[in-house]
């Protein structure tokens, strides 16, 4: 494992859900509070372990992941021009 990655293992959160949560503004703010450095900003795994991650039930996590995955797919399709937004709205 390099110095720029962190492994997180638990049965209470779906990895894909954790990936979405890690991009959330609340997580980013919490991460900045434990980060160190001036030129290269890093947060050590021991420091990241202090960041609270909300973990709803596995069923709720799966629903959130499914919705966000579909949204990502739709957004990419619209951006790539594979779907005409005017046709999609009708």
C-alpha positions, 0 to 999 in steps of 0.5 A, a space after each residue: 500500500 502506498 502512502 497515498 491510499 488507505 484501505 478500509 474493511 468493514 461489513 457495515 458499509 458497502 464499498 461503493 457506498 463508501 466511495 460515494 460518501 467519500 465525495 460528500 461535502 461533509 466527509 471532505 470537511 471532516 477529512 480537511 480537519 485531520 489532514 496535514 501538510 502545506 504543499 502536499 496535503 495528506 491524511 494518515 489512516 490513523 487520522 482518517 479513522 477519527 472521521 465519522 462515516 454515517 452508515 445506514 442499513 445495508 439495504 438503504 446503502 444498496 438503494 442509494 448506490 443503485 440510484 446514484 449509479 443510475 444517475 451517473 450512467 444517465 449523466 454520462 449518456 447525456 454528456 456523451 450524446 448517446 441520449 438526446 435530452 429532449 427525447 428523454 424528457 418526453 
